[in-house]
Amino acid sequence: MQTHRLGKSAIVVSKICMGTMTFGSQVDEAESHRILDKSLEAGINFFDAAENYPVPPSEEWAGRTEEIVGRWLKTKRRDEVILATKVCGPSHGWIKGAQRAGMTALDRHNITRAVEASLKRLGTDYIDLYQTHWPDHGVAYDETMETLDELIREGKVRTIGCSNETTWGLMKSVATSERLGVARYQTIQNNFSLNNRRFEDELAQACRQEGVSLIPFSPLAGGVLSGKYQGGATPEGARFSRYIALGGRQAVMAQRFVNEKSLASTERFAAVAAEAGMSPVTLATAWSKQHDFVASTIVGVSKEEQLPDIFAAADVTLSAEVLSKIDAISKEILYPMG
């Protein structure tokens, strides 16, 4: 398993990270623990959670994912696991946090309460990587960065990162940290896949210049790149099959991931994978982690039998010929996810 440093921090992680956002909703605890065990055995030492998980966000079960991960963590040596989790962003926008009665924010009050609750659910006295789940561009970054710095000084958090952030937001946060002399974000966790390459437009260069690592989520484009939604299929139990049925925000999200352009590009990428002698899942995972600004690619599964194709990408380096074919498809079918 290849490894990489998180930004300029002291933390080195496996280049594949196991995400846990469906643990406690789509995936029960026993299966979750089997997935975590298999991942650790395969050399994955990096695991990502959030106080808002599992998805879809609901006050009924928010925090359940951390509890499941915490009970698993008790069976391991704490130092062998690099654990990441997140604090909810503000609840006055497109998404509403499922914690603290939907009154979440990135101020000292909320961040402090959130980290204490996460530490309790995870059954640990420190979190390796603590991230803001989504930003609030209407509030000054000073309080957020100062509070996160305090958590590091208190030994509750080792390093910090952001998620779903813009280029402006990332640079504003870095500038704020430098001005205040406090800890800065070492990572950014944004959507990045063969079907969504927008990160390369601006954020990739900001990460290179500032030494911030991308830890991309959804390298399989929500499972679309596996091919399971091809031909209009809505597999039983699949995330976007459920989201379409739920309607509202979830249905809008499903349409962004599963649409005419994304299915067309997926078909073309699958052909490239076949020519290269690997599954579409292996291709998509290998491509995601094969960027100089990427530290670790966050994958997710709902069944342990989905793991082998992901594990197969661990030591794969795609050839220049394969990368050229991928780029040609991306140029022909621009921005499949909008």
N, C-alpha and C positions, 0 to 999 in steps of 0.2 A: 504494500500500500504506500503510495507516494504521500509526502507530507509537505506542509507549507506554513510559514509564519503568518499570524493574524496581524496585518499592518506592521507597525514598528514595536509591537508588544513582545513580551517574552514567551508568548504561548504559541506552540507549534501543534498543528492539528493534521489529521488525515485529510486528504484531498476530496474525500467523500464524507459528507455529514448526514446522519439519519435524522430526518424530520419526524415530528410526532403529532402533528395537528389533528389527526383523526383518531388518536388514542382516547377511548372513552366515549366515542360516538359511533363512528363506522367500525372501529376495531375494539374488541373487548380486551380486558386486562391480560388474560392468558395469552392471547395471540400477540398483543403488544410486547409482552415480556419475551416471547419466542423471537420476535423480530429484533428486539434489542440485543438478545443473546447472540443470535446469528451474526448480527452486524459487528459486535465486539470481537467475535471469533474470527471474522474476516479481516480484522485490522482497522475497523472504523472506531476511532476513539472520541469522536465529536458528535454531540447530540443536541438538537435544538427544540425548545418548547416555548410556551408563552402563557402568561396568566389568563389570556383570553381564550385559550384552547380548552376543549376541542372545537372544531368547526362543524356546522355553522355556529357562530357565537350565540350563546344563550345563557341567561342567568341561572337556568336550571342546572347546567353542568360546567360552567366556567371554573377552571382550576382543576378539573378532574384529570386532565392530561398530566399536569405536574405531580399530582398525587400518585398516578400510575408509574411515572418515571421515578419518583421518590422511593416507592416501595421496591422497585427493581434495583435502584442505586444502593440500597442497604445490603444487597447480596454481593456487591462488588467492592474492590478497593477504591476508595474515593479518588485517589490520585491518578488512577488509570483512565478516568473518564473526564473529558472536557465538556462541561455542561453550559449551555447557553439558554437563556430565557429572556422574556420581554415584558415591559410595562406598557399598558394601553396608552395610546395617544388620546387626544380630545374626542369627546362624544357629540360634538355639535356639527359634525360634517356628514359625509356619506356613510360612515360606519359609526356605530354606537358601541362603546365598550360594554362588555357583559359583567364587569366588576364594579364595585362601589356604587350600586344603584344607578349605573349608567351616567355617573357624574365624573368620569375619568378626565384627567388633564396631566400635563407634564410640568407641574409645579412641585415644590418641595413636599407639600402635604401628601400628594398622590404618589409620588415616586417612593417616598419613605414608607408609606403604608403598603405599597405594592411589593417592595423588595422583602419586607418582613414577612408578608403572607406567602410569598414564593419560597423563601427559605424554609418556612415551616412545612409547606406542602411537599417540597423536595427532600426534606429531612436532612439538610446539610447546613453548614455554617458559612459557606461561601458559594458564590456563583462565578464561574470562570469568565463568561462574557454576558454582560447585561445590556440589553438593547431597548431603545425606544421603538415601539411597534409601528407607529406612524407619526408624522410630525404635526406641529401646530405653528404655521408661519405667521400667525397673528399675535404671537406672544414673544417677548424677548427671550433669546437663548441663554441669557446670563444665569437665570435661576436654575434652568434645567442642567446646564453644564456644571455649575457650582455644586448642585446637589449630588450629581453623579460622581463628581470628584470626591465629595465627602464619603461616599460609600466605599470608594477605593481606599481612602485613608483609614477607614474604620475596619478594613479587612473583610468586608461583606462581599465585595466584588473585585475581581482581578483586573479586568479591562472592560471598555464600553464600546458600544456600536449603535448605529441607527438602522432604520428599515423603512422602505417605501419613501425614501427621501429624494428630493430633486437636487440638481447641480447647485442651484442657489443655496438651498438649505444646508447641503454638506459643506460648502465653502463658508457660509455664514457661521456654522458651528465651529469649524476649525479656526476661523478668525477670532471668534469669541473666546475660545479656549486659550489661544495665544495671548490675547489682550489681558485676560484675567490670570494667566499663569496656572491654569488648571488642566486636568486630564482632557484629552480630546478623543473623538471617535476614532477607533482603529479599524472598524469594519462598517460596511453598509450592506444590508440584506435587501436586495431588490429582485423583481421578476426578470429573468434572463433565460432565454432558450432559443433554439433554432427558429421558433415561431414568433419570438419577441426579442429582437436585437436592438431595441431602442437605447439600451444602456451604452452601446458603442458610440452613439451620436455625440455625447458630451461627457457623461459621467465617467466613462472609462479613462479619458485623459485627465480628469480631475483626480481620479484615484492614483494614476501613475505618478503625477507630479507631487501629490501630497502623501504618498505612501499609505493610502487607505486601501484595504482589501475588500473586494466584493465577495460575499458569500451568497451566491444566487439561489433563490428558491424557484421551484417549479421548472427544473431543467427539462422535464418531459411535457411541459406546457399543460399541466394539470392532468397528465395521462393521455392527452390527445396524440402525442407523438408515438405512443405505443401502437396506435392504429385501431384502438377498440371502438372509436366512434365513427369509423369510416362507413360510408354508404348509408348514413343516417341512423346508424345503430345507437340505441340507448341501453347499454348493458345494465342488467339488474344489479343494484348495489353500487354502481359507479357514481362518483361524486357529482358529475354534471347531469347525470340522469336524475338524481335526487334534487339538484338545484333547479332544474327546469320545472319539476313538479311543485317545488316550494313557491315559485313565483317571486315577485318583488326584486330586491337587490340581488338575491342568489341567481335568479333567472337572467338578469342583465349580465352578471359575471359569466354565466354559462355561455351566453351568446358571444361574448368577447373571445372566449377560448375555442368554442366550437362553432365555426361558420364556414362559408363556402371557400374562402381564401385559405383558412388554416387547414382545412381538410385536403385541399389541393396541394399545398406545400408538404403536408404530412405524407401524402402518397409519393411525392417525388423524393423526399428524404428516405423513405422506406426502400426505394429502388437503389439509392446510393448505398444504403446499409447492406442490402442483399449482395450487391456487387463487391463490397468490401469483406463479405463473409461474416457479418455480425448482425445481431438483431437491431431494430430501430431504437430500442431502449438503450442498448450499449453504445450505439453511435451518438445519441443525443446526450448521454451522460458524459462520454469521453470528450465530445466537442465543448460542452459547458465548462469543464475543468481545464481545458487546454488554452487558457488565456493568461497572459502575464499579470493581469490585474485581479485574477481570481485566486482566492486562497483555498476554498473548499466549496463543493457543490452540494446543496441540500436536496436530498432525494426523499421520497416518501412512498410507502407501500401500505396496502390494506391486508395483504396476505403474504406469508413467508415464502410461498412459491414464486413470488414476483422478484425475489432478491437476486437469484443467480445472474440474470441479465445485467443488473446494476453492478454487482460485484465483478463481473467480467470486464467492466470498464476501468477497474482500479489501476491497471498498469498499461492501458492502451494509449498510444500516441498516434493520432490520425496522420496519415501521409499528406504531403502537399497536394497530391492529386485528389484525394478525397475532400480536402478543405476547399480546393478550387471548385469542385462540383457543388459543394454546399453553397459557396458564395454565389455561384451562377444562379441557383434556385432562388436565393434571397433577393438577388437583383431583379429577377423576373417577377417574383410575387412579393412585392414590397409590403412590409409591416402587416402580416396576416392577422395580427391581433389588434390592429388599429394604431 
